[in-house]
Amino acid sequence: MADLSVKIAGVEFPNPVIMASGAYGNGECYTDLYPLKKIGGVSCKGMTIEPKMGNIPPRIAETPSGILNSVGLQNIGVHGFIDYYLDTLKEEGNVIIANVAGATLDDYIAAAEALDSSAVDMIELNISCPNVKAGGATWGVTCEGAASVTKAVRKATSKPLIVKLTPNVTSIADIAKAVEAEGADSISVINTLLGMRIDIRNRRPILHNNVGGLSGPAIFPVAVRCVWQCYNAVKIPIIGMGGISTWEDAVEMMLAGASAIQMGTAIFTDPYAPLKVIDGLEKYMDDNGIKSLSEIVGQVKPW
């Protein structure tokens, strides 16, 4: 039998399929469909130290092969998550990843400190948020910004630290190297691409925020490229994401260099997609005599 388990930064996952932050919420909408323990882990709804209402609607728009979203990190805050969701999630038997965001270094530090004494297994840093002290530029678009928030959070927690990278940069490999140097235990690649839709009737952007993050199958080739570039730049494990819908996508992402994957947008059209990916991976491994997924990680053969 194939062994689907993977290890990321010392944390054991029963299989490599992790639910991406945001799309899966905190798992509460899926417990009636299947036990959450069937999936590898959950990256919980992005949280800030204080509760946030999120952006003004409309904040979701469909696109060809994808979705634009500008939800704006609506959440009940780190302490609300710990009080109302964490115990239930741990009872499900999952690996729990807390996705955190902030507008200042102090925000990130406070969130990490609060989670450090909690039962979460890992922390994932969302560095695609506007840095209010840098004129609104996102933390993750420069090596300096990405390194500074990684360094600050690394000092604030002993939890394994994943840094989620944005593709909206000149060189994602350089950003990956910068966060690795400051103590990141892993990177998740990629966050959404910046996009826009316009209503041709009223000539206004469809999203009230004008622009939003594009996810779904449309960005999959970009995600594969980014994972491959990062794999060739850093030694820490990579969690690949961005448009993964099928087990074939998962295998492709692993060949590019991902040790595990995250799924998000696919579950909006098929909530059972993660289970189908797990089953497909197991059959692929059995059919090809693969005993461990580590055998295929980064094994693409460039021309």
C-alpha positions as CSV (number, residue, x, y, z in Angstrom):
1,M,0.0,0.0,0.0
2,A,1.2,3.5,-0.8
3,D,2.2,5.7,2.1
4,L,0.5,9.1,1.6
5,S,1.9,10.6,4.8
6,V,4.2,13.6,4.5
7,K,6.2,15.6,7.0
8,I,6.5,19.4,6.8
9,A,8.8,21.2,9.3
10,G,8.6,18.2,11.6
11,V,4.8,18.0,11.5
12,E,3.3,14.7,10.3
13,F,0.3,14.9,7.9
14,P,-1.7,11.7,7.2
15,N,-1.8,12.8,3.5
16,P,-0.6,15.8,1.5
17,V,-4.0,17.4,0.9
18,I,-4.4,20.5,3.0
19,M,-7.4,22.9,2.8
20,A,-6.4,26.4,1.8
21,S,-7.1,29.4,4.1
22,G,-10.3,31.2,3.3
23,A,-12.1,28.8,1.0
24,Y,-12.6,26.2,3.7
25,G,-13.4,28.6,6.5
26,N,-12.7,26.7,9.7
27,G,-14.2,23.5,8.4
28,E,-17.5,24.1,10.0
29,C,-19.4,23.8,6.7
30,Y,-17.9,20.4,5.7
31,T,-18.3,18.3,8.9
32,D,-21.8,17.1,7.7
33,L,-20.2,15.8,4.4
34,Y,-17.2,13.8,5.7
35,P,-15.0,13.6,8.8
36,L,-12.3,16.2,8.5
37,K,-9.7,13.7,9.6
38,K,-9.9,12.3,6.0
39,I,-8.0,15.3,4.7
40,G,-4.4,16.0,5.6
41,G,-4.9,19.3,7.4
42,V,-6.7,22.6,7.5
43,S,-5.2,26.1,7.0
44,C,-7.9,28.1,8.9
45,K,-9.6,31.3,7.8
46,G,-7.1,34.1,7.8
47,M,-7.2,35.8,11.1
48,T,-6.0,39.1,12.6
49,I,-5.3,40.0,16.2
50,E,-8.6,42.0,16.3
51,P,-11.9,41.0,14.6
52,K,-12.4,42.5,11.1
53,M,-15.7,43.1,9.2
54,G,-14.0,42.7,5.8
55,N,-14.6,44.8,2.7
56,I,-17.8,46.3,1.4
57,P,-19.7,44.0,-1.1
58,P,-19.7,43.1,-3.9
59,R,-16.5,41.3,-3.1
60,I,-16.7,38.0,-5.1
61,A,-16.8,37.8,-8.9
62,E,-16.6,34.8,-11.2
63,T,-14.1,34.8,-14.1
64,P,-13.3,32.3,-16.8
65,S,-11.8,29.3,-14.9
66,G,-11.5,31.2,-11.6
67,I,-12.9,33.5,-9.0
68,L,-11.9,37.1,-8.0
69,N,-12.3,37.8,-4.3
70,S,-11.8,40.9,-2.2
71,V,-13.4,39.6,1.1
72,G,-10.9,41.6,3.1
73,L,-10.0,39.1,5.8
74,Q,-13.4,39.1,7.6
75,N,-12.8,37.2,10.8
76,I,-13.5,37.0,14.5
77,G,-9.9,37.6,15.6
78,V,-7.3,35.4,17.0
79,H,-8.8,35.1,20.4
80,G,-12.2,34.4,18.9
81,F,-10.7,31.6,16.8
82,I,-9.0,30.1,19.9
83,D,-12.2,30.3,22.0
84,Y,-14.8,29.2,19.4
85,Y,-13.1,27.0,16.8
86,L,-9.8,25.5,17.9
87,D,-11.1,22.8,20.3
88,T,-13.6,21.5,17.8
89,L,-11.0,21.4,15.1
90,K,-8.6,19.5,17.3
91,E,-11.3,17.0,18.1
92,E,-11.6,16.2,14.4
93,G,-8.0,15.0,14.5
94,N,-6.6,17.3,11.9
95,V,-3.3,19.1,11.6
96,I,-4.4,22.7,12.3
97,I,-2.6,25.6,10.6
98,A,-3.4,29.1,11.8
99,N,-3.2,31.6,9.0
100,V,-2.4,35.1,10.3
101,A,-2.3,38.6,8.8
102,G,-1.6,42.1,9.9
103,A,-1.0,45.7,8.9
104,T,2.0,46.3,11.1
105,L,4.7,44.2,12.6
106,D,3.1,44.5,16.0
107,D,-0.1,43.0,14.6
108,Y,1.8,39.9,13.4
109,I,3.8,39.6,16.6
110,A,0.7,39.9,18.9
111,A,-1.1,37.2,16.8
112,A,1.9,34.9,16.9
113,E,2.3,35.3,20.6
114,A,-1.4,34.5,21.3
115,L,-1.2,31.4,19.1
116,D,2.1,30.2,20.5
117,S,0.5,28.9,23.7
118,S,-2.5,27.4,21.8
119,A,-3.1,24.0,20.4
120,V,-2.5,25.0,16.7
121,D,0.2,22.8,15.0
122,M,1.7,25.5,12.7
123,I,1.4,29.2,11.8
124,E,1.1,30.3,8.2
125,L,2.0,34.0,7.6
126,N,-0.1,35.8,5.0
127,I,2.3,38.5,3.8
128,S,0.1,39.7,1.0
129,C,-1.5,42.3,3.3
130,P,-0.9,46.1,3.0
131,N,1.8,47.4,5.3
132,V,0.3,50.6,6.5
133,K,3.7,52.0,7.5
134,A,5.1,51.5,4.0
135,G,2.4,53.4,2.2
136,G,0.1,50.4,1.6
137,A,2.6,48.2,-0.3
138,T,2.1,44.6,0.7
139,W,4.7,43.0,3.0
140,G,5.5,40.2,0.5
141,V,6.5,42.3,-2.6
142,T,10.0,43.1,-1.4
143,C,12.7,40.9,0.1
144,E,13.1,43.4,2.9
145,G,9.4,43.5,3.8
146,A,9.0,39.7,3.7
147,A,12.2,39.2,5.7
148,S,11.2,41.7,8.4
149,V,7.8,40.1,9.2
150,T,9.3,36.6,9.1
151,K,12.1,37.6,11.5
152,A,9.6,39.3,13.9
153,V,7.3,36.4,14.0
154,R,10.1,33.8,14.3
155,K,11.1,35.5,17.5
156,A,7.5,35.5,18.8
157,T,6.7,31.9,18.4
158,S,8.2,28.4,18.6
159,K,5.5,27.0,16.4
160,P,6.6,25.7,12.9
161,L,6.4,28.7,10.6
162,I,5.1,28.7,7.0
163,V,5.3,31.9,5.0
164,K,2.7,32.2,2.2
165,L,4.2,34.0,-0.8
166,T,2.5,36.3,-3.3
167,P,3.1,35.8,-7.0
168,N,2.7,39.6,-7.6
169,V,6.5,40.1,-7.5
170,T,9.4,40.4,-9.9
171,S,11.3,37.3,-8.5
172,I,9.5,34.9,-6.1
173,A,12.6,32.9,-5.7
174,D,14.4,35.9,-4.1
175,I,11.5,36.4,-1.7
176,A,11.7,32.7,-0.8
177,K,15.4,32.9,-0.1
178,A,14.8,36.0,2.1
179,V,12.2,34.4,4.3
180,E,14.2,31.2,4.5
181,A,17.2,33.2,5.8
182,E,15.0,34.7,8.6
183,G,13.8,31.4,10.0
184,A,10.8,30.2,7.9
185,D,10.4,26.5,8.2
186,S,8.4,26.2,5.0
187,I,6.8,28.3,2.3
188,S,3.3,28.0,0.7
189,V,3.3,29.0,-2.9
190,I,1.2,30.8,-4.3
191,N,-1.3,33.3,-2.9
192,T,-3.7,34.8,-5.4
193,L,-2.8,36.9,-8.5
194,L,-4.1,40.4,-8.6
195,G,-7.0,40.8,-11.1
196,M,-9.9,43.0,-12.1
197,R,-13.3,42.8,-13.8
198,I,-15.4,45.6,-15.1
199,D,-19.2,45.8,-15.7
200,I,-19.5,47.1,-19.2
201,R,-23.0,48.4,-18.6
202,N,-22.3,50.7,-15.7
203,R,-18.6,51.0,-16.4
204,R,-17.7,50.2,-12.8
205,P,-15.4,47.5,-11.5
206,I,-17.5,44.5,-10.4
207,L,-15.7,44.4,-7.0
208,H,-16.3,47.4,-4.7
209,N,-12.5,47.3,-3.9
210,N,-11.9,47.6,-7.7
211,V,-9.3,44.8,-7.7
212,G,-9.1,41.4,-6.0
213,G,-7.2,38.1,-5.8
214,L,-7.7,35.6,-8.7
215,S,-7.8,32.0,-7.8
216,G,-8.8,28.8,-9.5
217,P,-7.6,26.7,-12.5
218,A,-6.7,29.9,-14.4
219,I,-3.7,30.4,-12.2
220,F,-2.5,26.8,-12.1
221,P,0.4,27.2,-14.6
222,V,1.7,30.3,-12.8
223,A,1.6,28.4,-9.5
224,V,3.5,25.4,-11.0
225,R,6.2,27.8,-12.4
226,C,6.5,29.6,-9.0
227,V,6.8,26.3,-7.1
228,W,9.5,25.1,-9.5
229,Q,11.5,28.3,-9.2
230,C,11.3,28.3,-5.4
231,Y,12.3,24.6,-5.2
232,N,15.5,25.4,-7.1
233,A,16.2,28.4,-4.7
234,V,15.5,27.1,-1.2
235,K,16.0,24.0,0.9
236,I,12.9,24.3,3.1
237,P,9.8,22.3,2.1
238,I,7.2,23.9,-0.2
239,I,3.4,23.6,0.0
240,G,2.1,24.1,-3.5
241,M,-1.3,25.8,-4.2
242,G,-3.1,27.7,-6.9
243,G,-5.8,26.2,-9.0
244,I,-5.3,22.5,-8.0
245,S,-8.5,20.6,-8.8
246,T,-7.5,17.0,-9.6
247,W,-5.1,14.4,-8.5
248,E,-3.2,15.0,-11.8
249,D,-2.7,18.6,-10.8
250,A,-1.4,17.5,-7.4
251,V,1.1,15.2,-9.0
252,E,2.2,17.9,-11.3
253,M,2.7,20.3,-8.4
254,M,4.8,17.7,-6.5
255,L,7.0,17.0,-9.6
256,A,7.6,20.8,-9.6
257,G,8.8,20.7,-6.0
258,A,5.9,20.7,-3.6
259,S,6.0,18.3,-0.7
260,A,2.3,18.9,0.0
261,I,-0.6,20.8,-1.6
262,Q,-3.4,23.1,-0.6
263,M,-6.9,23.2,-2.3
264,G,-9.4,26.0,-2.2
265,T,-11.5,27.2,-5.1
266,A,-12.1,23.7,-6.4
267,I,-14.3,22.9,-3.4
268,F,-16.9,25.6,-4.4
269,T,-18.0,23.4,-7.3
270,D,-17.2,20.0,-5.7
271,P,-16.8,19.8,-1.9
272,Y,-15.6,16.3,-2.3
273,A,-12.7,17.3,-4.6
274,P,-10.1,16.8,-1.8
275,L,-11.2,13.2,-1.2
276,K,-11.0,12.5,-4.9
277,V,-7.5,13.9,-5.0
278,I,-6.4,11.7,-2.1
279,D,-7.9,8.6,-3.7
280,G,-6.3,9.5,-7.1
281,L,-2.9,10.0,-5.5
282,E,-3.1,6.6,-3.8
283,K,-4.0,4.8,-7.1
284,Y,-1.3,6.7,-9.0
285,M,1.3,5.6,-6.5
286,D,0.1,2.0,-6.5
287,D,0.0,1.9,-10.3
288,N,3.5,3.3,-10.6
289,G,5.2,1.4,-7.7
290,I,5.7,4.6,-5.7
291,K,6.0,3.9,-2.0
292,S,6.4,7.4,-0.7
293,L,5.4,10.8,-2.2
294,S,8.9,12.1,-1.4
295,E,10.0,10.0,-4.4
296,I,8.4,12.4,-6.9
297,V,9.0,15.7,-5.2
298,G,11.0,17.9,-7.5
299,Q,11.5,15.1,-10.0
300,V,10.5,17.1,-13.1
301,K,13.2,16.8,-15.9
302,P,13.7,20.2,-17.5
303,W,14.8,20.2,-21.2
